[in-house]
Amino acid sequence: MSSPDQSPHRSGFACLVGRPNAGKTTLTNAMVGEKVGIVSNRPQTTRHAIRGVVHRPGGQLVLVDTPGLHKPKSLLGRRLNDVVRDTLSDVDVVVFCIPADQPVGTGDRFIARQLREVKAPVVVVVTKTDAASKKQVAEQLMAASQLVEAAEVVPVSAVRGDQVELLEDLLIGLLPEGPPLYPEEQTTDEDTERQIAELIREAALEKVFQEVPHSLAVTIEELDRRPDPKRPDGELVEVHALLHVERPSQKPMLLGKGGSIIKQIGTEARQGMETLLGARVHLDLHVTVLGEWQDDPKKLNRLGY
């Protein structure tokens, strides 16, 4: 038990929701203090509930980052929405992200309706305040507080770090009393293979534009660790990965002229992997066509959705 002068330790789960591209992953990474989710300026890049763990003296906040809730147009879309609903049913607090630089729209209202059935307190966060004027931010705070019954409404800039700590303290204050759920050194429960696949997908999304984002999935076919011949105490990790696209016309976009684009994707992803694994990485990438996988249950299962 905590002594009377010491406030009790709190721990629990907070789920971030918001329409695609509302700044959820950037906020997760800012609160955790390192990169756990992939960040891309293309909407709908987060496809799994990624957790980041925020360690504070008075509490531990486990962030569950979900895919953007949206009106589904495919089986993948419906499955993503199910992930969000399942997540919302067992969290302690919901963080509803609304970007400051875009007017409140039908997507935000759609989410607000979904949140009416949620029992957990909702904290509305107006994100990306660095990208909007003071007047825009003030108007957005007003509009946001009319959308849902919110426990708090907070403006935040994850990029600048404005009010991020304040938000963390506020969220921890809404959690139930309890011991830490994760060891101190752990900042995510993502498995390594999935993190590696996401690094490749992120690098690919940076390089290929409009045509490919929703059609791109990455699977790790082989991950082999062995002593590094170049460094006596080091490790060499061999990674063989497949980039799946839906249409034959998308394959050359990823490969580029003479394989130039796939090389750039590999170079960028490898740097992220070497940081993640603390080892030298040999990365082998291949592009395959998996026809219309977003609407095929078997293919979705195969790709891990």
Backbone bond lengths (Angstrom), bond angles and torsions (degrees), N, CA, C in turn:
res aa  C-N    CA-C-N  psi(-1)  N-CA   C-N-CA  omega(-1)  CA-C   N-CA-C  phi
1 M - - - 1.479 - - 1.540 109.93 -
2 S 1.315 116.24 150.39 1.459 118.28 179.14 1.532 109.27 -85.58
3 S 1.316 116.28 147.69 1.463 119.60 178.26 1.529 108.76 -71.19
4 P 1.357 117.58 156.11 1.471 121.32 -173.42 1.538 113.63 -53.54
5 D 1.378 116.38 -35.54 1.467 117.54 -175.97 1.530 112.41 -83.32
6 Q 1.337 115.81 -4.57 1.470 118.30 -177.13 1.526 107.96 -112.15
7 S 1.334 117.08 127.86 1.462 116.74 -178.11 1.534 108.91 -74.20
8 P 1.342 117.16 149.59 1.459 120.91 -174.83 1.530 112.27 -67.73
9 H 1.319 115.47 153.09 1.467 120.78 176.41 1.525 108.39 -74.43
10 R 1.336 116.19 135.07 1.460 119.89 179.50 1.519 109.50 -116.99
11 S 1.321 116.39 148.59 1.467 119.01 176.39 1.517 109.31 -152.62
12 G 1.320 115.21 150.31 1.458 118.10 179.22 1.514 111.50 168.55
13 F 1.323 114.55 -172.22 1.459 121.49 -172.93 1.527 111.41 -110.81
14 A 1.326 114.78 136.11 1.465 120.65 173.99 1.519 107.37 -120.48
15 C 1.317 115.84 133.64 1.459 119.42 -179.19 1.521 109.19 -108.20
16 L 1.337 115.89 131.45 1.459 119.70 176.99 1.515 109.36 -95.81
17 V 1.327 116.76 123.96 1.460 120.02 175.11 1.522 109.17 -123.76
18 G 1.304 115.71 162.03 1.454 120.71 179.32 1.509 107.09 164.16
19 R 1.329 115.51 160.42 1.456 116.32 178.71 1.527 108.96 -66.29
20 P 1.343 116.95 163.32 1.455 118.43 179.99 1.529 110.84 -52.63
21 N 1.321 115.67 141.07 1.469 122.11 177.01 1.533 114.19 70.41
22 A 1.337 116.08 28.01 1.476 118.90 179.77 1.530 112.03 -90.53
23 G 1.339 117.05 1.70 1.463 119.75 177.04 1.518 114.10 92.45
24 K 1.341 117.43 19.92 1.468 120.87 -176.40 1.527 112.38 -66.26
25 T 1.339 116.59 -47.26 1.466 119.21 -175.15 1.524 110.84 -68.80
26 T 1.336 116.81 -39.52 1.466 120.14 178.67 1.528 109.77 -60.80
27 L 1.338 116.08 -39.82 1.465 120.61 178.76 1.527 110.50 -66.76
28 T 1.339 116.97 -42.67 1.473 120.90 177.32 1.526 109.73 -56.11
29 N 1.344 115.94 -50.17 1.461 120.00 -177.66 1.534 111.64 -63.20
30 A 1.347 116.74 -36.90 1.472 120.31 -180.00 1.529 110.36 -66.32
31 M 1.333 117.10 -39.37 1.464 119.99 -178.61 1.525 111.26 -73.24
32 V 1.316 116.85 -39.35 1.466 120.24 -179.93 1.526 109.99 -73.25
33 G 1.337 115.94 -29.60 1.449 120.04 178.75 1.515 113.35 90.17
34 E 1.319 116.99 7.05 1.468 120.29 173.06 1.516 108.03 -157.16
35 K 1.327 115.44 171.47 1.450 118.96 -173.81 1.520 111.14 -82.34
36 V 1.338 117.95 111.79 1.462 118.98 174.58 1.523 111.22 -112.95
37 G 1.324 116.85 -32.72 1.461 118.89 179.44 1.511 109.41 -104.34
38 I 1.315 118.38 156.25 1.454 117.67 178.16 1.517 108.43 -79.65
39 V 1.305 115.03 142.00 1.458 119.96 -178.29 1.519 107.67 -117.66
40 S 1.315 115.93 124.65 1.452 119.17 177.73 1.506 106.49 -143.85
41 N 1.327 116.64 152.53 1.458 117.36 179.29 1.516 110.76 -85.00
42 R 1.335 117.26 8.55 1.462 119.49 173.98 1.519 108.05 -94.63
43 P 1.343 117.65 135.28 1.464 119.08 179.56 1.525 111.21 -62.93
44 Q 1.316 114.42 160.41 1.468 122.74 175.37 1.517 114.22 59.20
45 T 1.337 117.51 39.27 1.463 117.54 177.38 1.521 111.16 -88.77
46 T 1.336 118.15 -19.48 1.462 119.03 178.82 1.514 108.32 -89.97
47 R 1.318 116.99 122.63 1.461 118.50 -176.84 1.513 113.64 -117.71
48 H 1.322 117.88 -7.64 1.453 119.84 -179.50 1.510 108.08 -127.59
49 A 1.352 116.36 158.28 1.452 118.90 175.28 1.529 107.57 -73.18
50 I 1.314 116.82 99.97 1.460 121.08 -179.62 1.515 108.31 -91.23
51 R 1.300 117.01 133.28 1.456 119.09 179.75 1.516 110.82 -107.60
52 G 1.303 115.58 138.18 1.458 120.81 170.61 1.513 106.51 -120.34
53 V 1.318 117.66 145.96 1.461 120.40 -178.16 1.522 109.50 -112.18
54 V 1.343 115.90 123.63 1.458 121.53 178.41 1.527 107.76 -102.79
55 H 1.341 116.56 118.85 1.471 121.18 -179.33 1.522 109.09 -99.94
56 R 1.326 116.94 123.52 1.463 122.11 175.78 1.525 107.93 -130.42
57 P 1.353 117.79 154.84 1.469 117.67 179.88 1.537 112.49 -54.20
58 G 1.337 116.25 -40.11 1.470 118.68 -175.87 1.514 115.98 -90.48
59 G 1.339 116.85 -2.95 1.449 116.35 -177.55 1.515 113.24 -179.27
60 Q 1.309 113.75 170.01 1.462 119.57 177.88 1.529 108.64 -129.71
61 L 1.332 113.69 125.73 1.459 120.47 -176.59 1.520 108.35 -112.43
62 V 1.327 116.24 120.84 1.458 119.75 178.44 1.527 107.76 -101.63
63 L 1.331 115.67 116.32 1.457 120.47 -176.05 1.515 110.40 -92.45
64 V 1.308 115.06 128.71 1.447 120.35 177.47 1.516 106.74 -109.04
65 D 1.308 116.24 113.21 1.463 120.44 -177.88 1.519 107.21 -99.59
66 T 1.315 116.57 123.92 1.462 119.78 -174.35 1.517 110.69 -108.80
67 P 1.338 116.83 163.83 1.465 118.68 171.72 1.530 108.50 -61.93
68 G 1.321 118.30 156.20 1.469 120.81 177.86 1.521 110.39 -63.43
69 L 1.334 116.39 131.69 1.469 120.20 175.62 1.519 108.50 -73.45
70 H 1.308 117.02 128.75 1.469 119.14 -178.59 1.523 108.48 -153.05
71 K 1.327 116.39 163.97 1.474 119.02 176.93 1.530 107.52 -69.63
72 P 1.329 117.28 116.49 1.467 119.40 -171.38 1.524 113.23 -72.73
73 K 1.340 115.95 139.47 1.460 120.95 177.09 1.526 111.06 -112.52
74 S 1.330 117.27 -8.95 1.466 119.80 -178.46 1.525 108.54 -141.85
75 L 1.329 115.99 173.30 1.462 120.63 177.24 1.522 109.92 -62.56
76 L 1.351 117.25 -38.80 1.466 120.39 176.31 1.531 108.93 -58.07
77 G 1.324 116.70 -46.35 1.468 121.31 178.94 1.518 112.34 -57.21
78 R 1.354 116.34 -42.80 1.474 119.74 179.83 1.524 110.49 -66.59
79 R 1.341 115.85 -40.09 1.475 118.43 179.46 1.523 111.24 -65.38
80 L 1.335 115.92 -37.47 1.468 119.15 179.17 1.527 109.99 -64.09
81 N 1.328 116.63 -42.14 1.468 119.24 178.72 1.524 111.17 -63.50
82 D 1.350 116.74 -35.92 1.464 119.86 177.77 1.527 110.93 -63.73
83 V 1.350 116.02 -38.97 1.473 120.60 177.49 1.525 109.00 -57.39
84 V 1.337 115.69 -44.19 1.465 119.96 -177.83 1.524 110.06 -65.21
85 R 1.329 117.62 -46.43 1.474 120.00 -177.44 1.524 111.29 -63.75
86 D 1.348 116.35 -41.38 1.478 119.41 178.33 1.521 109.95 -60.87
87 T 1.326 115.68 -41.74 1.463 120.54 -177.69 1.525 110.26 -65.60
88 L 1.334 116.22 -42.88 1.467 120.32 -176.60 1.522 112.22 -63.77
89 S 1.355 116.33 -28.83 1.463 117.92 -174.96 1.530 112.24 -71.79
90 D 1.361 117.94 -18.78 1.469 115.61 -179.84 1.519 114.94 -130.06
91 V 1.325 116.80 42.60 1.467 119.30 173.19 1.531 109.62 -113.79
92 D 1.338 115.47 164.51 1.471 120.75 -176.78 1.521 112.73 -91.62
93 V 1.339 116.20 -25.14 1.459 119.89 179.81 1.532 108.14 -151.61
94 V 1.323 116.39 144.58 1.461 120.84 179.96 1.525 108.86 -111.65
95 V 1.339 116.46 132.66 1.459 121.80 177.80 1.531 107.16 -108.54
96 F 1.317 116.44 111.55 1.462 121.70 -176.96 1.528 107.95 -98.24
97 C 1.341 116.73 109.67 1.467 121.66 -176.14 1.527 111.45 -90.98
98 I 1.323 115.21 127.57 1.465 120.99 177.35 1.526 107.34 -129.19
99 P 1.341 118.43 119.70 1.467 119.22 -177.17 1.526 112.46 -68.92
100 A 1.347 115.59 140.28 1.474 120.95 -177.65 1.519 111.76 -73.36
101 D 1.343 116.16 -24.31 1.472 118.60 -170.78 1.528 114.21 -92.36
102 Q 1.352 116.78 5.17 1.474 118.86 176.80 1.516 108.28 -133.38
103 P 1.334 118.11 141.26 1.471 119.10 -179.94 1.532 111.03 -62.98
104 V 1.340 115.86 151.81 1.465 120.65 175.85 1.524 107.50 -59.76
105 G 1.324 116.42 130.08 1.465 119.41 -174.71 1.508 112.65 -127.22
106 T 1.332 115.61 -171.84 1.471 121.14 -176.94 1.525 110.66 -60.80
107 G 1.359 117.22 -34.77 1.464 120.62 179.10 1.518 111.62 -60.69
108 D 1.344 116.02 -42.83 1.468 120.18 178.90 1.533 110.91 -66.20
109 R 1.331 115.20 -39.94 1.470 118.42 -179.47 1.531 111.45 -67.65
110 F 1.340 115.56 -35.69 1.478 121.26 176.96 1.538 109.46 -59.28
111 I 1.343 116.53 -45.40 1.467 120.75 -179.84 1.525 110.90 -67.40
112 A 1.348 115.60 -41.91 1.472 119.78 179.82 1.531 110.11 -56.96
113 R 1.348 116.58 -39.35 1.481 119.87 177.88 1.530 110.89 -63.89
114 Q 1.349 116.59 -41.84 1.469 120.41 179.59 1.538 110.51 -62.88
115 L 1.327 116.19 -33.22 1.471 120.11 -175.16 1.526 112.95 -76.41
116 R 1.325 116.73 -14.10 1.476 118.45 179.35 1.525 111.84 -62.76
117 E 1.342 115.87 -27.15 1.476 118.62 -178.28 1.534 112.09 -87.28
118 V 1.321 117.32 -4.26 1.466 120.44 -175.38 1.526 110.27 -86.21
119 K 1.340 115.75 133.91 1.471 119.60 -177.00 1.529 112.95 -81.71
120 A 1.330 116.62 -27.07 1.472 120.59 -176.33 1.529 110.81 -67.96
121 P 1.360 117.23 151.05 1.472 119.34 175.93 1.532 110.78 -62.55
122 V 1.325 116.93 146.95 1.463 121.53 -179.95 1.530 109.14 -110.86
123 V 1.338 115.38 127.17 1.462 120.44 173.44 1.530 106.35 -107.69
124 V 1.329 116.39 122.49 1.464 119.60 179.44 1.526 108.32 -91.31
125 V 1.338 115.66 126.32 1.464 120.28 178.60 1.525 108.53 -114.59
126 V 1.319 115.83 120.77 1.463 119.91 174.27 1.531 106.02 -88.13
127 T 1.341 116.04 109.11 1.466 122.06 -172.84 1.529 111.10 -91.95
128 K 1.329 114.83 171.51 1.476 122.44 173.67 1.534 112.62 59.29
129 T 1.348 117.00 37.04 1.469 119.21 -178.67 1.528 111.03 -64.61
130 D 1.346 117.06 -20.92 1.472 119.77 177.72 1.527 111.60 -68.96
131 A 1.353 116.71 -18.62 1.470 120.22 -176.99 1.532 112.35 -98.51
132 A 1.352 116.70 8.40 1.472 119.21 -176.52 1.532 109.88 -134.43
133 S 1.347 115.73 160.23 1.467 119.97 177.42 1.532 109.43 -78.91
134 K 1.351 116.26 163.59 1.481 120.01 178.83 1.529 110.76 -56.92
135 K 1.325 115.39 -38.96 1.469 120.38 -178.73 1.534 109.77 -64.80
136 Q 1.346 115.67 -45.62 1.478 120.15 178.54 1.528 110.35 -58.55
137 V 1.334 116.09 -43.97 1.474 120.57 -178.68 1.522 110.09 -62.11
138 A 1.344 116.47 -45.32 1.467 120.64 -179.85 1.527 111.08 -61.24
139 E 1.337 115.55 -43.13 1.480 119.43 179.73 1.533 110.18 -65.15
140 Q 1.329 116.05 -39.31 1.463 119.85 -178.58 1.527 111.28 -67.67
141 L 1.348 116.95 -36.78 1.466 120.37 177.59 1.525 110.11 -62.33
142 M 1.330 116.18 -40.45 1.471 121.04 177.21 1.525 110.53 -63.79
143 A 1.337 115.31 -51.16 1.475 120.53 -177.23 1.531 110.39 -61.39
144 A 1.336 116.13 -40.11 1.465 120.73 -177.27 1.524 111.27 -66.89
145 S 1.353 115.75 -39.22 1.468 117.09 -177.35 1.529 112.17 -71.55
146 Q 1.338 116.19 -16.04 1.477 118.78 176.63 1.532 112.28 -85.30
147 L 1.336 116.44 -14.34 1.469 119.98 -176.27 1.521 112.80 -74.02
148 V 1.343 116.26 -44.66 1.469 120.73 -175.58 1.525 109.90 -138.05
149 E 1.338 114.52 162.56 1.458 120.87 171.75 1.521 106.13 -75.25
150 A 1.333 118.05 100.39 1.459 119.40 -174.55 1.519 111.92 -103.21
151 A 1.346 115.46 141.43 1.463 120.37 174.21 1.528 108.85 -68.31
152 E 1.333 116.81 -37.10 1.463 123.12 179.93 1.520 108.75 -153.04
153 V 1.345 116.47 153.88 1.465 120.65 171.89 1.537 106.75 -125.95
154 V 1.331 116.81 121.48 1.472 120.91 -173.34 1.529 111.52 -128.30
155 P 1.351 117.79 128.78 1.464 119.08 172.67 1.535 110.16 -85.77
156 V 1.333 116.91 136.43 1.462 120.81 -175.06 1.523 110.50 -140.99
157 S 1.342 116.60 144.20 1.464 120.07 166.06 1.520 107.49 -120.25
158 A 1.344 115.83 106.58 1.461 120.03 -179.39 1.524 110.25 -67.92
159 V 1.326 116.41 -32.74 1.461 121.31 -178.24 1.533 110.08 -64.53
160 R 1.347 115.83 -44.39 1.469 119.93 -179.06 1.524 112.74 -88.94
161 G 1.335 115.09 -14.20 1.468 118.72 -176.61 1.525 112.95 81.90
162 D 1.352 118.11 10.12 1.475 120.63 -179.85 1.523 110.62 -67.74
163 Q 1.335 116.48 124.86 1.472 124.00 172.99 1.525 113.76 66.03
164 V 1.338 118.69 11.18 1.473 120.07 -179.08 1.525 110.14 -67.39
165 E 1.354 116.70 -43.75 1.470 119.57 -179.86 1.519 111.20 -66.41
166 L 1.322 115.66 -39.15 1.464 120.39 178.21 1.536 109.56 -58.39
167 L 1.338 115.29 -43.75 1.460 120.36 179.46 1.531 110.82 -62.71
168 E 1.341 116.87 -42.85 1.471 120.38 179.00 1.524 111.22 -58.74
169 D 1.356 115.72 -47.34 1.471 119.62 -179.15 1.518 111.10 -60.96
170 L 1.325 114.93 -41.59 1.453 121.02 -179.11 1.543 110.79 -63.50
171 L 1.337 115.85 -43.29 1.473 120.04 -179.43 1.528 110.73 -67.32
172 I 1.347 116.40 -42.21 1.473 119.08 179.46 1.529 109.94 -61.90
173 G 1.343 116.26 -36.47 1.464 120.52 177.70 1.525 113.67 -61.89
174 L 1.326 117.02 -22.99 1.475 120.78 -179.01 1.543 112.44 -92.00
175 L 1.334 116.74 -2.23 1.471 119.90 -177.83 1.526 111.01 -86.03
176 P 1.334 116.87 157.32 1.469 119.16 175.78 1.537 110.95 -71.93
177 E 1.337 116.27 157.98 1.461 120.13 175.74 1.517 108.65 -68.56
178 G 1.350 115.07 140.52 1.461 117.89 178.45 1.512 111.31 172.24
179 P 1.346 116.41 165.65 1.466 120.55 -179.19 1.528 110.95 -75.60
180 P 1.348 118.40 166.59 1.462 119.88 176.49 1.531 111.44 -58.37
181 L 1.330 116.85 145.46 1.469 121.32 -178.60 1.525 111.44 -95.77
182 Y 1.343 116.14 -19.75 1.467 120.98 -178.19 1.518 109.22 -132.18
183 P 1.352 117.98 150.05 1.462 119.76 176.60 1.535 111.29 -63.12
184 E 1.310 115.82 152.36 1.464 123.89 -175.18 1.529 114.61 -51.01
185 E 1.362 116.13 -39.49 1.475 117.93 -173.89 1.534 112.81 -80.58
186 Q 1.329 116.30 -8.35 1.463 118.33 -175.52 1.525 111.22 -89.73
187 T 1.343 116.16 129.38 1.468 117.96 178.99 1.517 111.78 -114.64
188 T 1.325 117.91 -7.66 1.467 119.85 177.73 1.517 109.00 -157.03
189 D 1.343 117.35 153.75 1.471 118.28 176.35 1.526 110.61 -108.14
190 E 1.334 115.39 15.31 1.457 119.53 175.97 1.523 109.82 -63.63
191 D 1.331 118.37 138.47 1.454 116.36 175.23 1.531 109.03 -78.86
192 T 1.318 114.61 156.73 1.464 121.26 -172.60 1.521 112.11 -58.20
193 E 1.346 116.05 -43.63 1.469 118.52 -177.53 1.518 111.08 -59.98
194 R 1.316 115.44 -40.75 1.463 117.54 -177.80 1.529 110.43 -69.53
195 Q 1.338 116.62 -37.79 1.468 119.01 177.64 1.530 110.69 -62.73
196 I 1.348 115.76 -39.96 1.465 120.27 179.93 1.532 110.12 -65.23
197 A 1.334 116.19 -44.16 1.470 120.34 178.70 1.527 110.32 -59.65
198 E 1.349 116.04 -39.97 1.467 119.75 -179.37 1.532 111.44 -67.96
199 L 1.339 116.66 -36.45 1.475 119.50 177.71 1.530 110.37 -62.37
200 I 1.334 116.15 -39.87 1.473 119.88 178.92 1.526 109.70 -67.01
201 R 1.349 115.57 -43.11 1.469 119.09 -177.78 1.527 109.89 -65.51
202 E 1.324 116.27 -38.92 1.464 119.56 179.47 1.531 110.78 -63.74
203 A 1.336 116.32 -45.37 1.470 120.00 179.87 1.531 110.19 -62.00
204 A 1.338 116.52 -38.70 1.463 120.55 -179.85 1.530 110.79 -67.13
205 L 1.347 116.39 -40.53 1.473 119.79 -179.61 1.527 111.41 -65.11
206 E 1.326 116.31 -29.38 1.457 119.15 177.78 1.530 110.90 -67.85
207 K 1.324 115.83 -30.50 1.466 120.16 -171.75 1.532 113.86 -94.05
208 V 1.324 117.21 -32.13 1.474 118.36 -178.36 1.517 109.00 -108.58
209 F 1.286 116.40 138.77 1.448 118.68 -169.79 1.523 113.05 -94.33
210 Q 1.324 115.86 -139.85 1.466 122.33 -168.09 1.531 117.20 -42.00
211 E 1.341 117.22 -42.19 1.467 119.28 -164.07 1.523 114.07 -68.63
212 V 1.325 117.05 -31.12 1.465 117.16 -164.56 1.532 117.16 -101.04
213 P 1.362 122.05 -27.60 1.460 119.82 -164.59 1.523 117.92 -43.05
214 H 1.335 117.82 -54.11 1.467 118.19 -174.41 1.523 111.76 -74.19
215 S 1.345 115.59 -16.61 1.456 118.62 -175.99 1.518 111.92 -93.56
216 L 1.321 117.58 4.34 1.463 119.74 -173.68 1.525 111.72 -104.34
217 A 1.325 115.62 126.12 1.467 120.66 172.13 1.518 107.07 -131.85
218 V 1.326 116.92 152.17 1.464 120.62 -179.40 1.521 109.18 -126.03
219 T 1.333 116.64 133.23 1.462 119.85 172.60 1.526 108.98 -123.36
220 I 1.328 115.54 145.18 1.464 121.53 177.07 1.529 106.55 -94.99
221 E 1.339 115.80 116.26 1.468 119.88 -176.74 1.527 110.75 -85.45
222 E 1.331 115.92 -33.56 1.463 119.06 -176.29 1.522 109.10 -152.44
223 L 1.326 116.00 139.14 1.452 120.99 177.05 1.525 106.15 -137.84
224 D 1.315 115.48 112.14 1.459 119.79 -170.88 1.526 109.90 -124.71
225 R 1.317 117.72 122.05 1.471 121.56 179.92 1.516 109.52 -105.37
226 R 1.330 116.83 135.90 1.467 119.17 175.78 1.534 109.01 -154.15
227 P 1.349 117.21 165.57 1.466 118.30 179.82 1.531 110.29 -59.62
228 D 1.323 116.52 143.45 1.462 121.62 -178.30 1.533 109.21 -83.46
229 P 1.342 117.90 117.49 1.465 119.80 -179.08 1.533 112.72 -61.50
230 K 1.357 116.77 -24.43 1.469 119.74 -177.25 1.533 112.75 -85.92
231 R 1.344 116.29 -19.89 1.473 118.54 -178.39 1.513 109.03 -132.90
232 P 1.345 118.32 118.60 1.461 121.27 -171.55 1.532 114.11 -54.00
233 D 1.351 117.50 -42.06 1.472 117.24 -177.17 1.534 112.16 -101.84
234 G 1.331 116.75 7.08 1.463 120.03 -174.94 1.518 113.05 -90.97
235 E 1.336 114.74 173.76 1.459 121.31 -179.95 1.530 108.13 -123.49
236 L 1.301 116.06 145.13 1.462 121.22 174.48 1.524 107.28 -114.60
237 V 1.319 116.77 128.54 1.463 120.36 179.40 1.523 108.73 -112.37
238 E 1.327 116.05 121.38 1.469 120.61 176.41 1.516 108.62 -96.40
239 V 1.322 115.90 126.44 1.461 120.56 -179.25 1.523 109.07 -122.55
240 H 1.329 115.75 124.26 1.463 121.21 173.53 1.521 107.10 -111.85
241 A 1.331 115.97 120.87 1.466 119.11 -175.67 1.520 111.20 -130.69
242 L 1.328 114.97 151.31 1.470 121.27 176.49 1.517 109.28 -114.04
243 L 1.327 115.45 133.75 1.465 121.05 171.94 1.519 106.59 -101.92
244 H 1.336 115.71 118.21 1.469 119.75 -177.33 1.521 109.75 -99.62
245 V 1.331 116.18 128.57 1.468 120.31 172.55 1.522 107.97 -118.29
246 E 1.332 116.88 168.73 1.459 119.60 -174.53 1.521 114.21 -93.31
247 R 1.349 116.52 -26.77 1.464 117.80 -174.81 1.521 110.70 -129.19
248 P 1.346 116.61 144.64 1.464 119.99 179.20 1.533 112.22 -54.13
249 S 1.341 117.42 -32.71 1.475 120.16 -177.97 1.532 111.89 -66.76
250 Q 1.351 116.92 -18.43 1.463 119.33 -177.96 1.531 111.85 -84.34
251 K 1.330 116.37 -19.34 1.468 120.22 -174.89 1.535 112.47 -62.40
252 P 1.366 117.94 -49.52 1.466 117.66 179.34 1.528 113.82 -62.65
253 M 1.360 117.08 -25.58 1.472 119.61 178.24 1.525 110.52 -63.98
254 L 1.345 115.80 -37.05 1.459 119.94 -179.71 1.522 111.99 -79.22
255 L 1.334 115.68 -32.77 1.470 118.77 -177.87 1.525 111.33 -76.13
256 G 1.337 116.69 -42.59 1.461 120.64 -177.10 1.522 110.60 75.36
257 K 1.319 114.91 170.02 1.463 120.30 -176.76 1.535 110.13 -65.60
258 G 1.318 115.26 122.07 1.470 119.22 -179.09 1.521 113.32 60.61
259 G 1.358 116.60 27.55 1.471 120.73 178.56 1.517 113.92 75.76
260 S 1.373 116.45 16.83 1.474 119.21 -174.05 1.533 112.67 -65.53
261 I 1.335 117.24 -38.50 1.473 118.89 -175.20 1.531 111.07 -74.00
262 I 1.337 115.92 -43.98 1.471 118.69 -179.47 1.534 109.69 -61.94
263 K 1.347 116.71 -32.70 1.484 120.56 177.20 1.532 110.14 -63.78
264 Q 1.352 115.76 -45.53 1.479 119.59 179.73 1.527 110.76 -62.81
265 I 1.351 115.72 -41.25 1.470 120.04 179.02 1.522 109.15 -59.85
266 G 1.338 115.29 -44.88 1.465 120.66 -179.27 1.520 112.48 -61.92
267 T 1.336 115.86 -44.01 1.469 120.45 -178.55 1.525 110.71 -61.75
268 E 1.342 115.10 -46.09 1.467 119.87 -177.67 1.526 111.58 -67.00
269 A 1.349 116.12 -45.33 1.466 119.92 -178.43 1.525 110.52 -65.23
270 R 1.349 116.18 -36.66 1.461 120.10 -176.94 1.536 110.88 -64.16
271 Q 1.343 115.93 -38.51 1.475 118.72 178.67 1.532 110.65 -60.26
272 G 1.331 115.43 -45.38 1.471 119.77 178.56 1.525 111.73 -61.92
273 M 1.340 116.35 -39.74 1.464 121.18 -178.98 1.524 111.91 -66.45
274 E 1.354 115.49 -40.60 1.467 118.78 -178.19 1.527 110.32 -65.41
275 T 1.342 116.29 -35.13 1.467 120.57 175.65 1.528 109.59 -66.49
276 L 1.325 115.90 -45.39 1.465 122.01 -177.79 1.531 111.56 -63.44
277 L 1.322 116.10 -45.70 1.471 120.54 -172.77 1.522 113.54 -91.71
278 G 1.336 116.10 -16.08 1.461 119.50 -176.58 1.516 111.46 62.58
279 A 1.328 116.33 35.42 1.471 121.40 -178.08 1.515 108.84 -147.84
280 R 1.350 115.87 165.40 1.457 119.52 175.53 1.532 107.15 -77.59
281 V 1.326 116.39 141.75 1.468 120.49 -176.41 1.519 110.83 -121.04
282 H 1.322 114.98 134.03 1.471 120.30 169.53 1.526 105.56 -108.13
283 L 1.332 116.51 118.72 1.466 120.12 -172.88 1.514 111.19 -115.46
284 D 1.319 115.11 128.54 1.454 121.41 -179.57 1.535 108.28 -120.15
285 L 1.344 117.01 116.20 1.471 120.78 -176.23 1.521 111.58 -113.64
286 H 1.326 116.40 138.08 1.463 121.28 173.74 1.517 109.18 -132.70
287 V 1.337 116.16 146.53 1.466 120.64 179.18 1.519 108.84 -105.58
288 T 1.333 117.22 130.86 1.468 120.63 177.48 1.524 109.14 -127.21
289 V 1.324 116.06 156.35 1.462 121.04 177.38 1.525 107.91 -102.03
290 L 1.333 116.05 120.87 1.461 121.59 177.38 1.527 105.59 -119.88
291 G 1.335 115.33 94.49 1.467 121.24 -167.90 1.511 114.97 -52.24
292 E 1.332 116.36 127.94 1.481 124.48 172.29 1.530 112.46 41.77
293 W 1.336 117.33 49.63 1.467 119.07 -176.21 1.528 114.54 -68.14
294 Q 1.340 116.98 -20.59 1.477 117.90 -175.42 1.526 113.40 -66.97
295 D 1.334 116.60 -18.55 1.468 118.81 -178.65 1.524 112.84 -115.38
296 D 1.325 117.54 12.96 1.459 120.50 -175.94 1.532 108.97 -114.45
297 P 1.365 116.97 110.72 1.472 119.87 -175.00 1.534 112.80 -54.38
298 K 1.346 116.89 -42.43 1.475 119.89 -177.80 1.529 110.41 -63.09
299 K 1.342 115.63 -44.81 1.460 119.32 -178.39 1.528 111.32 -68.02
300 L 1.341 116.24 -37.25 1.464 119.38 177.38 1.534 110.02 -61.79
301 N 1.334 116.28 -42.54 1.471 120.01 179.14 1.515 110.04 -61.98
302 R 1.334 115.75 -42.29 1.451 120.96 -178.16 1.527 111.40 -61.58
303 L 1.337 115.67 -35.87 1.464 120.84 -178.08 1.528 111.65 -86.40
304 G 1.331 116.47 0.14 1.462 119.49 175.16 1.520 115.59 88.45
305 Y 1.345 117.77 16.88 1.473 119.40 175.72 1.519 110.20 -100.56
